[in-house]
Amino acid sequence: MDVIPQANIQQASEGLRAIAHEVRLSVLCHLMNGPMCVNELIRATGASQSNLSQHLAKMRMMGIIANEKRGQQVYYRIANPEFEELVHVLKHIYCPESCRPDPGEA
């Protein structure tokens, strides 16, 4: 069995902590459908603007999400595709019913 270097374990732990809060995880789940502006994320997550801003800043600093200004609005998207894959895995583990194909799509 291969030994995982301690630095990699620490980096993984930091990345998992970065998404471990339910607001941050909720943001990532919603961004799986594409970029969203702050107002859309507030409605989708139920978080207050100040609370959401703090969480968005943390994820931006970690390189998990990126933002882009479009006119008066700031849109957020998942910047790191590995985190998108991680959310897919979490969805498969914790929301398996949503991963099943729709019977009408066969």
C-alpha positions as CSV (number, residue, x, y, z in Angstrom):
1,M,0.0,0.0,0.0
2,D,1.3,3.4,-0.9
3,V,2.0,5.9,1.8
4,I,0.4,9.3,1.3
5,P,2.7,12.2,2.1
6,Q,1.8,14.2,5.2
7,A,1.7,17.4,3.1
8,N,-0.9,15.9,0.8
9,I,-3.0,14.8,3.8
10,Q,-2.8,18.3,5.3
11,Q,-3.8,19.9,1.9
12,A,-6.8,17.5,1.6
13,S,-7.9,18.3,5.1
14,E,-7.8,22.0,4.4
15,G,-9.8,21.5,1.2
16,L,-12.4,19.5,3.0
17,R,-12.6,22.0,5.8
18,A,-13.2,24.7,3.2
19,I,-16.4,23.1,2.0
20,A,-17.4,21.5,5.3
21,H,-19.8,24.2,6.3
22,E,-23.4,23.7,5.1
23,V,-23.6,27.2,3.5
24,R,-20.4,26.6,1.5
25,L,-21.5,23.1,0.5
26,S,-24.9,24.4,-0.5
27,V,-23.3,27.1,-2.6
28,L,-21.2,24.5,-4.4
29,C,-24.3,22.3,-5.0
30,H,-26.1,25.2,-6.6
31,L,-23.1,26.2,-8.7
32,M,-23.1,22.7,-10.2
33,N,-25.9,24.0,-12.4
34,G,-23.8,27.0,-13.6
35,P,-22.8,30.5,-12.6
36,M,-25.0,32.4,-10.2
37,C,-25.1,35.9,-8.9
38,V,-25.1,36.8,-5.2
39,N,-28.8,37.5,-5.1
40,E,-29.6,34.1,-6.6
41,L,-27.3,32.4,-4.1
42,I,-28.9,34.2,-1.2
43,R,-32.3,33.0,-2.4
44,A,-31.0,29.4,-3.0
45,T,-29.1,29.0,0.3
46,G,-31.2,31.1,2.6
47,A,-28.1,32.8,4.0
48,S,-27.9,36.5,4.7
49,Q,-25.8,38.6,2.4
50,S,-23.1,39.3,5.0
51,N,-22.9,35.6,6.0
52,L,-22.8,34.5,2.3
53,S,-20.2,37.0,1.5
54,Q,-17.9,35.6,4.2
55,H,-18.3,32.1,2.9
56,L,-17.8,33.1,-0.8
57,A,-14.6,35.0,0.2
58,K,-13.2,31.9,2.0
59,M,-13.9,29.7,-1.0
60,R,-12.5,32.3,-3.4
61,M,-9.3,32.5,-1.4
62,M,-9.0,28.7,-1.5
63,G,-9.4,28.7,-5.3
64,I,-12.6,26.7,-5.1
65,I,-14.8,29.3,-6.8
66,A,-14.1,32.3,-9.0
67,N,-16.1,35.4,-9.6
68,E,-16.8,37.6,-12.6
69,K,-18.4,41.0,-12.7
70,R,-21.2,41.3,-15.3
71,G,-22.5,44.9,-15.2
72,Q,-23.8,45.5,-11.7
73,Q,-23.8,41.8,-10.7
74,V,-21.0,39.5,-9.6
75,Y,-21.4,35.9,-10.7
76,Y,-19.7,33.0,-9.1
77,R,-18.7,29.7,-10.6
78,I,-16.8,26.6,-9.5
79,A,-13.2,27.3,-10.5
80,N,-11.6,24.0,-9.5
81,P,-13.1,21.0,-11.4
82,E,-11.8,18.7,-8.8
83,F,-14.2,20.2,-6.3
84,E,-17.0,19.7,-8.8
85,E,-16.1,16.0,-8.9
86,L,-16.0,15.9,-5.1
87,V,-19.5,17.4,-4.9
88,H,-20.7,14.7,-7.4
89,V,-19.2,12.0,-5.1
90,L,-20.9,13.6,-2.0
91,K,-24.2,13.7,-3.9
92,H,-23.8,10.1,-4.8
93,I,-23.2,9.2,-1.2
94,Y,-25.7,11.4,0.6
95,C,-28.4,11.9,-2.2
96,P,-28.4,8.6,-4.1
97,E,-32.0,9.0,-5.1
98,S,-31.1,12.1,-7.1
99,C,-28.3,10.2,-9.0
100,R,-30.7,7.6,-10.3
101,P,-31.8,8.1,-13.9
102,D,-35.4,9.3,-14.4
103,P,-37.5,6.3,-15.6
104,G,-38.8,8.5,-18.4
105,E,-35.3,9.2,-19.7
106,A,-34.5,5.5,-20.6
